[in-house]
Amino acid sequence: MDVSQLEPDEQTIVRILSEKKGAMMIDELSIKTMLPPSLLASLLLGLEFKNIVKSLPGKMFSLAGLK
């Protein structure tokens, strides 16, 4: 996945999810990225539209290529 075309905040989200190697709750992701939950939710939605991130039950997110 080429993240160089993403915005810096999007790159940070992808990097953190890559390091986790699994799903992460939005609250934990907000703490690790130091982004407000409202901005983070917007960025995650954009990443979902780009098929980079997928939303899971329980407000959890992972990279789209991971199960």
SEBA-639122 format. One record per atom (N, C-alpha, C, CB): residue number from 1; residue in one letter; atom name; x, y, z. Coordinates in steps of 0.1 Angstrom, whole numbers, plus 2048, in hexadecimal, padded with zeros to 3 digits. Each point is the difference from the previous one (the first is absolute). Glycine has a CB too. Example, Ala and Ser with C-alpha at 12.3 -4.5 7.8 and 13.67 -1.06 7.14 Angstrom:
% SEBA-639122
[site 1 "A" "N" [884 7C7 84E]];
[site 1 "A" "CA" [7F7 80C 800]];
[site 1 "A" "C" [809 80C 800]];
[site 1 "A" "CB" [7ED 7F4 80C]];
[site 2 "S" "N" [80F 817 7ED]];
[site 2 "S" "CA" [809 80B 800]];
[site 2 "S" "C" [7F8 80B 808]];
[site 2 "S" "CB" [80C 7FA 7EA]];
***
This chain:
% SEBA-639122
[site 1 "M" "N" [808 7F4 800]];
[site 1 "M" "CA" [7F8 80C 800]];
[site 1 "M" "C" [809 80C 800]];
[site 1 "M" "CB" [7ED 7F4 80C]];
[site 2 "D" "N" [811 816 7EB]];
[site 2 "D" "CA" [808 80C 7FF]];
[site 2 "D" "C" [7F9 80B 808]];
[site 2 "D" "CB" [808 7F9 7E9]];
[site 3 "V" "N" [7FD 809 822]];
[site 3 "V" "CA" [7FA 80B 809]];
[site 3 "V" "C" [806 80E 7FD]];
[site 3 "V" "CB" [7FC 7EE 812]];
[site 4 "S" "N" [80D 813 7E6]];
[site 4 "S" "CA" [807 80D 7FD]];
[site 4 "S" "C" [7F6 80A 7FA]];
[site 4 "S" "CB" [816 7F4 7FD]];
[site 5 "Q" "N" [7DF 807 7FD]];
[site 5 "Q" "CA" [7F6 809 7FA]];
[site 5 "Q" "C" [7F6 805 80A]];
[site 5 "Q" "CB" [803 7F4 7EB]];
[site 6 "L" "N" [7FD 806 821]];
[site 6 "L" "CA" [7F7 804 80B]];
[site 6 "L" "C" [804 80C 807]];
[site 6 "L" "CB" [7FA 7E8 803]];
[site 7 "E" "N" [7FC 81F 804]];
[site 7 "E" "CA" [803 80B 808]];
[site 7 "E" "C" [808 7FB 80C]];
[site 7 "E" "CB" [7EB 80C 7F9]];
[site 8 "P" "N" [81D 7FD 80E]];
[site 8 "P" "CA" [808 7FC 80B]];
[site 8 "P" "C" [7F8 7F9 80B]];
[site 8 "P" "CB" [80F 813 7FB]];
[site 9 "D" "N" [7E5 7F2 809]];
[site 9 "D" "CA" [7F8 7FA 80A]];
[site 9 "D" "C" [7FB 7F2 7FC]];
[site 9 "D" "CB" [7F9 817 808]];
[site 10 "E" "N" [804 7E8 7EB]];
[site 10 "E" "CA" [7FC 7F2 7FB]];
[site 10 "E" "C" [80C 7F7 800]];
[site 10 "E" "CB" [7EF 80B 7F1]];
[site 11 "Q" "N" [81D 7FA 80C]];
[site 11 "Q" "CA" [80C 7F7 801]];
[site 11 "Q" "C" [802 7FB 80E]];
[site 11 "Q" "CB" [80A 80D 7ED]];
[site 12 "T" "N" [7F4 7FC 81D]];
[site 12 "T" "CA" [802 7FD 80E]];
[site 12 "T" "C" [7F6 7F5 804]];
[site 12 "T" "CB" [807 817 805]];
[site 13 "I" "N" [7EC 7EA 7F7]];
[site 13 "I" "CA" [7F6 7F5 803]];
[site 13 "I" "C" [805 7F3 7FA]];
[site 13 "I" "CB" [7EE 812 800]];
[site 14 "V" "N" [816 7EE 7F3]];
[site 14 "V" "CA" [804 7F4 7F9]];
[site 14 "V" "C" [80C 7FA 807]];
[site 14 "V" "CB" [7F7 808 7EA]];
[site 15 "R" "N" [813 800 81A]];
[site 15 "R" "CA" [80C 7FB 807]];
[site 15 "R" "C" [7FC 7F9 80D]];
[site 15 "R" "CB" [80E 813 7F5]];
[site 16 "I" "N" [7EA 7F4 813]];
[site 16 "I" "CA" [7FC 7FA 80D]];
[site 16 "I" "C" [7F8 7F3 7FE]];
[site 16 "I" "CB" [800 817 80A]];
[site 17 "L" "N" [7F7 7E9 7ED]];
[site 17 "L" "CA" [7F8 7F3 7FD]];
[site 17 "L" "C" [80A 7F5 7FB]];
[site 17 "L" "CB" [7EB 80E 7FB]];
[site 18 "S" "N" [81F 7F6 7FD]];
[site 18 "S" "CA" [80A 7F6 7FB]];
[site 18 "S" "C" [808 7FA 80C]];
[site 18 "S" "CB" [801 80D 7EA]];
[site 19 "E" "N" [803 7FC 81F]];
[site 19 "E" "CA" [808 7FB 80C]];
[site 19 "E" "C" [7F7 7F7 809]];
[site 19 "E" "CB" [80E 815 7FF]];
[site 20 "K" "N" [7E6 7EE 802]];
[site 20 "K" "CA" [7F7 7F8 808]];
[site 20 "K" "C" [7FD 7F2 7FB]];
[site 20 "K" "CB" [7F5 815 807]];
[site 21 "K" "N" [80B 7EA 7EC]];
[site 21 "K" "CA" [7FE 7F3 7F9]];
[site 21 "K" "C" [7F3 7FA 804]];
[site 21 "K" "CB" [819 7FC 7FF]];
[site 22 "G" "N" [7DD 80C 802]];
[site 22 "G" "CA" [7F2 7FB 803]];
[site 22 "G" "C" [7F7 80C 802]];
[site 22 "G" "CB" [80A 7EB 80B]];
[site 23 "A" "N" [7EA 812 7FA]];
[site 23 "A" "CA" [7F6 80A 802]];
[site 23 "A" "C" [803 809 80C]];
[site 23 "A" "CB" [7EF 7F1 7F5]];
[site 24 "M" "N" [80D 81B 80B]];
[site 24 "M" "CA" [802 809 80B]];
[site 24 "M" "C" [7F4 808 802]];
[site 24 "M" "CB" [819 802 7FB]];
[site 25 "M" "N" [7E3 800 812]];
[site 25 "M" "CA" [7F4 809 803]];
[site 25 "M" "C" [803 80E 7FD]];
[site 25 "M" "CB" [7F9 7F0 812]];
[site 26 "I" "N" [7FD 817 7EA]];
[site 26 "I" "CA" [802 80E 7FC]];
[site 26 "I" "C" [805 809 80B]];
[site 26 "I" "CB" [7ED 7FD 7F0]];
[site 27 "D" "N" [80F 7FF 81D]];
[site 27 "D" "CA" [805 808 80B]];
[site 27 "D" "C" [810 7FE 802]];
[site 27 "D" "CB" [7E9 7FD 80B]];
[site 28 "E" "N" [81B 7F7 7F3]];
[site 28 "E" "CA" [80F 7FD 801]];
[site 28 "E" "C" [807 807 7F5]];
[site 28 "E" "CB" [7FB 7EA 80B]];
[site 29 "L" "N" [7FF 816 7E9]];
[site 29 "L" "CA" [806 806 7F4]];
[site 29 "L" "C" [801 80F 802]];
[site 29 "L" "CB" [7F7 7EE 7F1]];
[site 30 "S" "N" [7FF 818 815]];
[site 30 "S" "CA" [800 80E 803]];
[site 30 "S" "C" [80B 804 809]];
[site 30 "S" "CB" [7E7 800 7FD]];
[site 31 "I" "N" [81B 7F8 80E]];
[site 31 "I" "CA" [80B 802 809]];
[site 31 "I" "C" [80E 7FF 7F9]];
[site 31 "I" "CB" [7F1 7F8 813]];
[site 32 "K" "N" [810 7FE 7E6]];
[site 32 "K" "CA" [80D 7FE 7F9]];
[site 32 "K" "C" [803 80A 7F5]];
[site 32 "K" "CB" [7FE 7E8 805]];
[site 33 "T" "N" [7F8 81D 7F4]];
[site 33 "T" "CA" [802 80A 7F6]];
[site 33 "T" "C" [800 80E 805]];
[site 33 "T" "CB" [7F6 7F0 7F0]];
[site 34 "M" "N" [805 812 81C]];
[site 34 "M" "CA" [7FE 80D 806]];
[site 34 "M" "C" [7F7 809 7F8]];
[site 34 "M" "CB" [816 7FE 80A]];
[site 35 "L" "N" [7E0 7FB 7EF]];
[site 35 "L" "CA" [7F6 807 7F8]];
[site 35 "L" "C" [7F3 800 807]];
[site 35 "L" "CB" [80C 7FA 7EB]];
[site 36 "P" "N" [7EC 811 814]];
[site 36 "P" "CA" [7F3 800 807]];
[site 36 "P" "C" [7F7 7F6 7F9]];
[site 36 "P" "CB" [803 818 805]];
[site 37 "P" "N" [7F5 7E1 803]];
[site 37 "P" "CA" [7F7 7F6 7FA]];
[site 37 "P" "C" [7F8 804 7F4]];
[site 37 "P" "CB" [7FF 7F7 817]];
[site 38 "S" "N" [7FC 815 7E9]];
[site 38 "S" "CA" [7F8 805 7F4]];
[site 38 "S" "C" [809 800 7F4]];
[site 38 "S" "CB" [7F1 80E 80F]];
[site 39 "L" "N" [81B 7F8 7F2]];
[site 39 "L" "CA" [809 800 7F4]];
[site 39 "L" "C" [804 7F2 7FC]];
[site 39 "L" "CB" [808 817 807]];
[site 40 "L" "N" [7FB 7E1 803]];
[site 40 "L" "CA" [804 7F2 7FD]];
[site 40 "L" "C" [7F5 7F8 7F9]];
[site 40 "L" "CB" [80F 801 814]];
[site 41 "A" "N" [7E5 801 7F0]];
[site 41 "A" "CA" [7F5 7F9 7FA]];
[site 41 "A" "C" [7FE 804 7F1]];
[site 41 "A" "CB" [7F5 7FF 816]];
[site 42 "S" "N" [80D 80E 7E7]];
[site 42 "S" "CA" [800 805 7F3]];
[site 42 "S" "C" [80B 7FA 7F7]];
[site 42 "S" "CB" [7F5 815 809]];
[site 43 "L" "N" [817 7EB 7FD]];
[site 43 "L" "CA" [80B 7FB 7F8]];
[site 43 "L" "C" [7FF 7F1 7FE]];
[site 43 "L" "CB" [80F 811 80A]];
[site 44 "L" "N" [7EC 7E7 800]];
[site 44 "L" "CA" [7FD 7F2 7FE]];
[site 44 "L" "C" [7F6 7FD 7F5]];
[site 44 "L" "CB" [806 7FD 818]];
[site 45 "L" "N" [7F0 80B 7E8]];
[site 45 "L" "CA" [7F6 7FF 7F5]];
[site 45 "L" "C" [806 802 7F2]];
[site 45 "L" "CB" [7EE 808 810]];
[site 46 "G" "N" [81A 802 7EF]];
[site 46 "G" "CA" [807 803 7F4]];
[site 46 "G" "C" [809 7F4 7FC]];
[site 46 "G" "CB" [7FF 818 805]];
[site 47 "L" "N" [808 7E2 805]];
[site 47 "L" "CA" [808 7F5 7FD]];
[site 47 "L" "C" [7F8 7F3 7FC]];
[site 47 "L" "CB" [811 809 810]];
[site 48 "E" "N" [7E3 7F6 7F6]];
[site 48 "E" "CA" [7F7 7F5 7FC]];
[site 48 "E" "C" [7FC 802 7F1]];
[site 48 "E" "CB" [7F8 7FE 818]];
[site 49 "F" "N" [805 80E 7E4]];
[site 49 "F" "CA" [7FC 802 7F2]];
[site 49 "F" "C" [80C 7FD 7F7]];
[site 49 "F" "CB" [7F0 812 807]];
[site 50 "K" "N" [81C 7F0 7FD]];
[site 50 "K" "CA" [80C 7FD 7F8]];
[site 50 "K" "C" [804 7F1 801]];
[site 50 "K" "CB" [808 817 804]];
[site 51 "N" "N" [7EF 7E1 804]];
[site 51 "N" "CA" [803 7F2 802]];
[site 51 "N" "C" [80D 7FD 806]];
[site 51 "N" "CB" [7F2 7FB 7EC]];
[site 52 "I" "N" [812 80D 81E]];
[site 52 "I" "CA" [80D 7FE 807]];
[site 52 "I" "C" [7FD 7FB 80E]];
[site 52 "I" "CB" [80B 812 7F3]];
[site 53 "V" "N" [7EA 7F3 813]];
[site 53 "V" "CA" [7FB 7FC 80D]];
[site 53 "V" "C" [7F2 7FA 7FF]];
[site 53 "V" "CB" [80F 812 80B]];
[site 54 "K" "N" [7EF 7E5 7FE]];
[site 54 "K" "CA" [7F2 7FA 801]];
[site 54 "K" "C" [7FB 802 80E]];
[site 54 "K" "CB" [805 7F0 7EE]];
[site 55 "S" "N" [7EE 813 813]];
[site 55 "S" "CA" [7F9 801 80D]];
[site 55 "S" "C" [7FB 7F3 804]];
[site 55 "S" "CB" [7F9 818 7FA]];
[site 56 "L" "N" [808 7E5 813]];
[site 56 "L" "CA" [7FC 7F3 806]];
[site 56 "L" "C" [7F6 803 80B]];
[site 56 "L" "CB" [816 7F5 7FA]];
[site 57 "P" "N" [7E2 801 80A]];
[site 57 "P" "CA" [7F7 802 80B]];
[site 57 "P" "C" [807 805 80C]];
[site 57 "P" "CB" [7F1 7EE 7F7]];
[site 58 "G" "N" [808 81A 811]];
[site 58 "G" "CA" [805 805 80D]];
[site 58 "G" "C" [809 80C 7FF]];
[site 58 "G" "CB" [7FF 7E9 808]];
[site 59 "K" "N" [7FF 81F 7ED]];
[site 59 "K" "CA" [809 80C 7FD]];
[site 59 "K" "C" [80F 7FC 7FF]];
[site 59 "K" "CB" [7EF 80E 80C]];
[site 60 "M" "N" [813 7E7 7EE]];
[site 60 "M" "CA" [80E 7FB 7FE]];
[site 60 "M" "C" [804 802 7F1]];
[site 60 "M" "CB" [7FE 7F0 813]];
[site 61 "F" "N" [80E 812 7EB]];
[site 61 "F" "CA" [805 802 7F2]];
[site 61 "F" "C" [80D 7F8 7FE]];
[site 61 "F" "CB" [7F6 817 7FF]];
[site 62 "S" "N" [80C 7E5 7F5]];
[site 62 "S" "CA" [80C 7F9 7FC]];
[site 62 "S" "C" [804 804 7F2]];
[site 62 "S" "CB" [7FB 7ED 810]];
[site 63 "L" "N" [811 80F 7EB]];
[site 63 "L" "CA" [803 802 7F2]];
[site 63 "L" "C" [7F8 7F7 7F8]];
[site 63 "L" "CB" [817 807 806]];
[site 64 "A" "N" [7E5 7FD 7EE]];
[site 64 "A" "CA" [7F7 7F8 7F8]];
[site 64 "A" "C" [806 7F3 7FC]];
[site 64 "A" "CB" [7F6 815 7F7]];
[site 65 "G" "N" [817 7EA 808]];
[site 65 "G" "CA" [806 7F3 7FC]];
[site 65 "G" "C" [801 7F6 80B]];
[site 65 "G" "CB" [80D 80D 7EF]];
[site 66 "L" "N" [7F0 7F7 81D]];
[site 66 "L" "CA" [801 7F7 80C]];
[site 66 "L" "C" [7F3 7FA 803]];
[site 66 "L" "CB" [813 80D 809]];
[site 67 "K" "N" [7ED 7E7 7FD]];
[site 67 "K" "CA" [7F4 7FA 804]];
[site 67 "K" "C" [7FE 800 80F]];
[site 67 "K" "CB" [802 7F1 7ED]];
***
